[in-house]
Amino acid sequence: MSLLKRARLAILSVAFVGTALAANRQDEQIVRNAYAKLAYAVQSHTVFVEATKNPNLKSPELAQKLQDNELRFEITEMSSGALSDIVSRPYSDFVTRLDTQPILQITHNTQTVDENGERFTTYFADPHWSHGSRSQEDFLDGPVTEQIGGSNFSRYVAATITVRFQGQSRTYRALWLFGSDILSIDSVVGAGGVVKDFSTENLFPSVLTDSSLRSRSVVSDWLNSTQRFDASCKTGKQDVCCDSTTIRCGVNSEDLRSTKPAPNTTAAPKKEGL
């Protein structure tokens, strides 16, 4: 092989590896942002519920409620790559067994407010601890390839996650698969791969930013305190903006400035699934 051909192959190999690494970093960011958005959906739900039921709510009271109901995630030992790299390894290396220890159930759906002929809708989450019921013996220790099935996935992200909520915490392993679809295998937070939904749902809190609730100082103060100024954030109410390092989200500062609340009237919330 000529020196020129070898040089070209080397350049192509470097380009391919660089592309693969970039794609995996993007997968990792999707995972981090999904948990960040879930935590934000719980926060915004708390703000909405407390502000709706208590017209005289003050910022210190809301701050205490937010602290009491704060959902936090820490993500460590994250790895990613081609799924073919791990298919022969034990499934238990990547997914924590579902047993009788506490698990966090997630109720999630939209909340709608009708005001002055307009409808504002936001996607919320409401977590609560419960006990797992699956026996250790039900967990299969075979290789990953025997557990995931199908051929829709070509990449993976594995991570150790610590979840904290209402004085309880758990540290566990979760596995995410990527390809023509996304699959989150998380046996502790959200049954049936619920966390994946937060990787795609728009969590912009219109019921807080666009309705008359925005005119309440306690709501406005919270929105301002959690707003984000990142230049990379999408604008136009496409979604909230998240920091994948701190696992926190907020409304883009430009969206917050451009959004005007509805006239100060009594909101008429409609619950849909919460």
C-alpha positions as CSV (number, residue, x, y, z in Angstrom):
1,M,0.0,0.0,0.0
2,S,1.4,3.4,-1.0
3,L,2.2,6.0,1.6
4,L,-0.5,8.3,0.2
5,K,-3.2,5.6,0.6
6,R,-2.1,4.9,4.1
7,A,-2.3,8.6,4.9
8,R,-5.8,8.8,3.4
9,L,-7.0,5.8,5.4
10,A,-5.6,7.3,8.6
11,I,-7.4,10.5,7.9
12,L,-10.7,8.6,7.3
13,S,-10.2,6.6,10.5
14,V,-9.7,9.7,12.6
15,A,-12.8,11.4,11.0
16,F,-14.9,8.3,11.7
17,V,-13.8,8.0,15.3
18,G,-14.4,11.8,15.8
19,T,-17.9,11.5,14.4
20,A,-18.7,8.5,16.6
21,L,-17.4,10.2,19.7
22,A,-19.5,13.3,18.9
23,A,-22.6,11.2,18.4
24,N,-22.1,9.5,21.7
25,R,-21.6,12.8,23.6
26,Q,-24.9,13.8,22.1
27,D,-26.5,10.7,23.4
28,E,-25.1,11.3,26.8
29,Q,-26.5,14.8,26.8
30,I,-29.9,13.5,25.8
31,V,-29.9,11.2,28.9
32,R,-28.7,14.0,31.3
33,N,-31.3,16.4,29.9
34,A,-34.1,13.9,30.2
35,Y,-33.5,13.6,34.0
36,A,-33.0,17.4,34.2
37,K,-36.4,17.9,32.5
38,L,-38.1,15.4,34.8
39,A,-36.8,17.3,37.8
40,Y,-38.0,20.6,36.3
41,A,-41.5,19.2,35.5
42,V,-41.8,18.3,39.2
43,Q,-40.7,21.9,40.2
44,S,-43.1,23.6,37.9
45,H,-45.9,21.3,39.0
46,T,-45.2,22.3,42.6
47,V,-45.3,26.0,41.7
48,F,-48.6,25.6,39.8
49,V,-50.3,23.6,42.5
50,E,-49.3,25.9,45.4
51,A,-50.0,29.1,43.6
52,T,-53.4,27.9,42.4
53,K,-54.6,26.7,45.8
54,N,-53.2,29.7,47.8
55,P,-53.8,33.2,46.4
56,N,-51.8,34.6,49.3
57,L,-48.8,32.4,48.8
58,K,-45.5,34.1,49.6
59,S,-42.1,33.4,48.2
60,P,-40.7,31.9,51.5
61,E,-43.6,29.5,51.6
62,L,-43.1,28.5,48.0
63,A,-39.4,28.0,48.6
64,Q,-40.1,25.6,51.4
65,K,-42.6,23.6,49.3
66,L,-40.1,23.4,46.5
67,Q,-37.4,22.2,48.9
68,D,-39.7,19.6,50.4
69,N,-40.6,18.3,46.9
70,E,-37.3,18.7,45.1
71,L,-36.4,15.9,42.9
72,R,-32.6,15.7,42.3
73,F,-30.4,13.5,40.2
74,E,-26.7,12.9,40.2
75,I,-25.3,11.1,37.2
76,T,-21.8,9.5,37.5
77,E,-19.8,6.7,35.8
78,M,-21.4,7.5,32.5
79,S,-20.2,5.6,29.4
80,S,-21.4,5.3,25.8
81,G,-20.5,3.6,22.6
82,A,-21.6,1.1,20.0
83,L,-24.2,-1.4,21.4
84,S,-22.1,-4.2,19.8
85,D,-19.4,-3.5,22.4
86,I,-21.6,-4.6,25.4
87,V,-24.1,-7.1,24.0
88,S,-22.2,-10.1,25.3
89,R,-21.7,-8.6,28.8
90,P,-24.1,-9.5,31.7
91,Y,-27.2,-7.4,31.7
92,S,-26.8,-7.0,35.5
93,D,-23.7,-4.9,34.8
94,F,-25.9,-2.2,33.4
95,V,-29.3,-2.4,35.0
96,T,-30.1,-2.6,38.7
97,R,-32.3,-5.4,39.7
98,L,-35.9,-4.5,40.5
99,D,-36.5,-5.7,44.0
100,T,-38.5,-4.7,47.1
101,Q,-36.5,-1.6,47.8
102,P,-38.2,1.8,47.2
103,I,-38.8,2.9,43.6
104,L,-40.0,6.3,42.4
105,Q,-43.3,6.2,40.5
106,I,-43.9,9.1,38.1
107,T,-47.4,10.4,37.3
108,H,-47.2,12.6,34.3
109,N,-49.6,14.3,32.0
110,T,-50.7,17.8,30.9
111,Q,-52.3,20.5,32.9
112,T,-54.5,23.0,31.1
113,V,-55.7,26.5,32.1
114,D,-58.4,28.3,30.2
115,E,-58.5,32.1,30.5
116,N,-60.1,34.8,28.4
117,G,-60.7,32.5,25.4
118,E,-57.1,31.2,25.5
119,R,-55.9,27.8,26.5
120,F,-52.4,27.2,28.1
121,T,-51.1,23.7,28.5
122,T,-48.0,22.4,30.3
123,Y,-46.5,19.0,30.8
124,F,-46.0,18.2,34.5
125,A,-44.7,15.4,36.7
126,D,-45.7,14.2,40.1
127,P,-43.5,11.6,41.8
128,H,-44.1,9.4,44.8
129,W,-42.2,6.6,46.5
130,S,-43.5,3.1,46.5
131,H,-42.1,-0.4,47.0
132,G,-40.9,-2.7,44.3
133,S,-42.4,-6.2,44.2
134,R,-40.3,-8.1,41.8
135,S,-38.2,-11.0,43.2
136,Q,-34.5,-11.1,42.7
137,E,-34.9,-14.5,41.1
138,D,-37.0,-12.9,38.3
139,F,-34.1,-10.9,37.1
140,L,-32.2,-12.6,34.3
141,D,-28.5,-12.7,34.5
142,G,-27.9,-13.4,30.8
143,P,-26.1,-11.2,28.4
144,V,-27.5,-7.8,27.2
145,T,-28.4,-9.3,23.8
146,E,-30.9,-11.7,25.4
147,Q,-32.6,-8.9,27.3
148,I,-33.1,-6.1,24.8
149,G,-34.4,-7.9,21.8
150,G,-35.1,-6.4,18.4
151,S,-32.6,-4.6,16.1
152,N,-33.7,-1.0,16.4
153,F,-30.7,0.0,18.5
154,S,-27.1,0.5,17.6
155,R,-25.7,2.7,20.5
156,Y,-25.9,2.8,24.3
157,V,-25.4,5.0,27.3
158,A,-24.9,3.5,30.7
159,A,-24.8,5.4,33.9
160,T,-24.9,5.2,37.7
161,I,-27.7,7.5,39.0
162,T,-28.5,8.7,42.4
163,V,-32.1,10.0,42.9
164,R,-33.1,12.0,45.9
165,F,-36.7,12.9,46.8
166,Q,-38.5,13.7,50.1
167,G,-35.7,12.5,52.3
168,Q,-35.1,9.2,50.5
169,S,-32.5,8.3,48.0
170,R,-31.3,5.4,45.9
171,T,-28.2,4.8,43.8
172,Y,-28.6,2.5,40.9
173,R,-27.6,1.6,37.3
174,A,-29.6,2.5,34.2
175,L,-29.1,1.7,30.5
176,W,-30.3,3.8,27.5
177,L,-30.4,2.5,24.0
178,F,-30.4,4.6,20.8
179,G,-31.1,3.9,17.2
180,S,-34.3,4.4,15.2
181,D,-35.9,4.8,18.6
182,I,-34.8,5.5,22.2
183,L,-35.3,3.1,25.1
184,S,-34.7,3.9,28.7
185,I,-34.2,0.9,31.0
186,D,-34.5,2.4,34.4
187,S,-35.9,0.1,37.1
188,V,-36.0,2.7,39.9
189,V,-37.4,5.9,38.4
190,G,-40.6,5.7,36.5
191,A,-42.0,2.3,35.4
192,G,-42.1,1.3,31.7
193,G,-39.3,3.7,30.6
194,V,-41.2,6.9,31.6
195,V,-38.0,9.0,31.8
196,K,-37.6,8.6,28.0
197,D,-40.8,10.7,27.5
198,F,-39.0,13.7,29.1
199,S,-36.3,13.5,26.4
200,T,-38.9,14.5,23.8
201,E,-41.7,16.4,25.6
202,N,-41.9,20.2,25.5
203,L,-41.9,21.3,29.1
204,F,-42.3,25.0,28.5
205,P,-44.5,26.1,31.5
206,S,-47.1,28.1,29.6
207,V,-49.6,27.8,32.5
208,L,-47.2,29.9,34.5
209,T,-45.6,32.2,31.9
210,D,-48.7,33.0,29.8
211,S,-51.6,32.9,32.2
212,S,-52.6,35.4,34.9
213,L,-50.5,33.4,37.4
214,R,-47.5,35.2,35.9
215,S,-48.8,38.4,37.4
216,R,-48.3,36.9,40.9
217,S,-45.0,38.0,42.3
218,V,-44.3,34.6,43.8
219,V,-44.6,32.9,40.4
220,S,-42.7,35.6,38.5
221,D,-39.9,35.5,41.1
222,W,-39.6,31.7,40.7
223,L,-39.5,32.0,36.9
224,N,-36.9,34.7,37.0
225,S,-34.8,32.7,39.5
226,T,-34.7,29.7,37.3
227,Q,-34.3,31.3,33.9
228,R,-31.3,30.4,31.8
229,F,-29.2,32.7,29.6
230,D,-27.4,30.1,27.5
231,A,-26.8,31.3,23.9
232,S,-27.4,27.7,22.7
233,C,-31.0,27.6,24.1
234,K,-33.8,27.3,21.7
235,T,-36.3,30.3,21.7
236,G,-39.9,30.6,20.8
237,K,-41.3,28.4,23.6
238,Q,-39.9,25.3,21.9
239,D,-38.9,23.9,25.3
240,V,-37.1,24.7,28.5
241,C,-33.3,25.1,28.5
242,C,-31.3,22.6,30.5
243,D,-27.7,22.4,31.8
244,S,-26.7,18.8,31.4
245,T,-23.8,19.2,33.9
246,T,-25.9,20.5,36.8
247,I,-29.0,18.6,35.8
248,R,-31.2,21.7,36.0
249,C,-33.5,23.5,33.6
250,G,-35.3,26.8,33.3
251,V,-37.1,29.1,30.8
252,N,-34.9,30.8,28.2
253,S,-34.4,34.4,29.3
254,E,-35.5,35.7,25.9
255,D,-38.7,33.7,26.1
256,L,-39.4,35.0,29.6
257,R,-38.9,38.6,28.4
258,S,-41.1,38.2,25.3
259,T,-43.9,36.4,27.1
260,K,-46.7,38.6,28.5
261,P,-49.1,37.3,31.1
262,A,-52.8,37.2,30.5
263,P,-54.9,39.8,32.3
264,N,-55.2,39.2,36.0
265,T,-58.3,36.9,36.3
266,T,-59.1,33.8,38.1
267,A,-57.6,30.8,36.3
268,A,-59.7,27.8,35.6
269,P,-57.4,24.8,35.7
270,K,-58.3,21.5,34.1
271,K,-56.4,18.5,35.3
272,E,-55.6,15.8,32.8
273,G,-54.0,12.9,34.5
274,L,-52.5,14.4,37.6
